[in-house]
Amino acid sequence: MIHTGRHFLQIPGPTNVPDRVLRAMDQPVIDHRGPEFAELGLAVLSGLREIFQTKGHVIVYPSSGTGAIEAALVNTLSAGDRVIIFETGQFSNVWRQIGERLGLDLDYVPGNWRRGASAADLEARLSTDMRHAVKAVVVIHNETSTGVTSRLPELRRVLNRLRHPALLIVDAISSLGSIDYRMDEWEVDVTVCGSQKGLMVPPGLGFNAISEKALGANKSARLPRSYWDWQDMLKHNRTGFFPFTPATNLLFALREALKMMNEEGLATIFRRHVRHGEATRAAVRAWGLEIVCEEPLEYSSSMTGVFTPEGHDADRLRKIILENFDMSLGAGLGKLAGKAFRIGHLGSFNDLMLAGTLSGVEMGLRLAEIPHKEGGVMAALNSLTPAAKMREPVKVAR
Ligand SMILES: *Cc1c(COP(=O)(O)O)cnc(C)c1O
């Protein structure tokens, strides 16, 4: 079938790349050892600090987010180190697998995939760890497989109350640039991110933002590393360069995306995502479907996981929507395969794109004959344009 107009890429990453960013990439490659490059490198490295809300260093790898996860672990830990990882969903499983392969001693805290990391569980584990055997605590800030955002400040408070020196390592791959994230205020030691979600850049860049404490841990960390080594990067980054060939055109893209984020302002970006999350959940509730996240304080603003009713395959629904309306939705991952689908509402996005997205879902529910109530799209529109606003008299400029 021939599709016209734009494809709707409503998976929770990679996300839609703005035209401005695409055009910024469409440039001749420059000499990565020349003076023009240094300017690009320094601009990007300093712009990233504002997005992570940190005064520390940010390292940029030509890699996927998974590469940046490996980098965070090999730069801070040694074989046999005890590490707590909270089971929040498929992406915490990824961290566990990497940690196991690296020979870490993992304490994988069980979770039901519908809630975030529990401060009570952290407290129970750390309060008995008098000898500080636990070297790091890993949390997925926004679990992309479920649409649950963990409450990092509460976890930080537990570490501080117990004066526990473990590093706090956070995967912010699907929250940075869309959900409020404060690296320094929350005393996060390593933040891992990727380019293709909230940052509106194509896939291909991985990030580690690093605290002073993490830099200290790096000195004694003995896991083998070469390509991922922070020290080589930091040495070259001081002058805006990289120890090897960087992904030059993705850095052009990132520079433009950072400029766009700066124009909109972080607070406005976060509010926009909150609004779109609320409108999406209003639609899901009106359809009578169940949201995967069961804790309202942990609803994700960047994406929403939705269960299809028992006996109705979520992948068949996604296939019908793709074929009929040219829209990609996220699949249920891991144990949610076939049972849930995910609506991405992050990155370069607006009210009408959300209305279109939810219309595609509602038409898909009809075509797939999945039992649901009508009016989800209308509920979302009402959420986006509250009646009180509509009653205000329209002021006409003279
Ligand atoms: C997307 C994502 C990853 C994996 O990133 P890749 O770029 O696919 O390697 C890891 N963690 C979270 C939370 C993600 O959203």
The ligand as an SDF file (V2000), in Angstrom:
LIG
                    3D

 15 15  0  0  0  0  0  0  0  0999 V2000
   16.0820    2.9900   24.5730 C   0  0  0  0  0  0  0  0  0  0  0  0
   16.5370    2.6100   25.9210 C   0  0  0  0  0  0  0  0  0  0  0  0
   17.6940    1.8450   26.1360 C   0  0  0  0  0  0  0  0  0  0  0  0
   18.4970    1.2530   25.0080 C   0  0  0  0  0  0  0  0  0  0  0  0
   19.0770    2.2010   24.1860 O   0  0  0  0  0  0  0  0  0  0  0  0
   19.6800    1.7390   22.7860 P   0  0  0  0  0  0  0  0  0  0  0  0
   20.0390    3.0440   22.1370 O   0  0  0  0  0  0  0  0  0  0  0  0
   18.6210    0.9750   22.0810 O   0  0  0  0  0  0  0  0  0  0  0  0
   20.8720    0.9110   23.0630 O   0  0  0  0  0  0  0  0  0  0  0  0
   18.0830    1.5790   27.4330 C   0  0  0  0  0  0  0  0  0  0  0  0
   17.3770    2.0400   28.4790 N   0  0  0  0  0  0  0  0  0  0  0  0
   16.2520    2.7680   28.3180 C   0  0  0  0  0  0  0  0  0  0  0  0
   15.4980    3.2410   29.5230 C   0  0  0  0  0  0  0  0  0  0  0  0
   15.8000    3.0700   27.0430 C   0  0  0  0  0  0  0  0  0  0  0  0
   14.6700    3.7930   26.8850 O   0  0  0  0  0  0  0  0  0  0  0  0
  1  2  1  0
  2  3  1  0
  2 14  2  0
  3  4  1  0
  3 10  2  0
  4  5  1  0
  5  6  1  0
  6  7  2  0
  6  8  1  0
  6  9  1  0
 10 11  1  0
 11 12  2  0
 12 13  1  0
 12 14  1  0
 14 15  1  0
M  END
$$$$
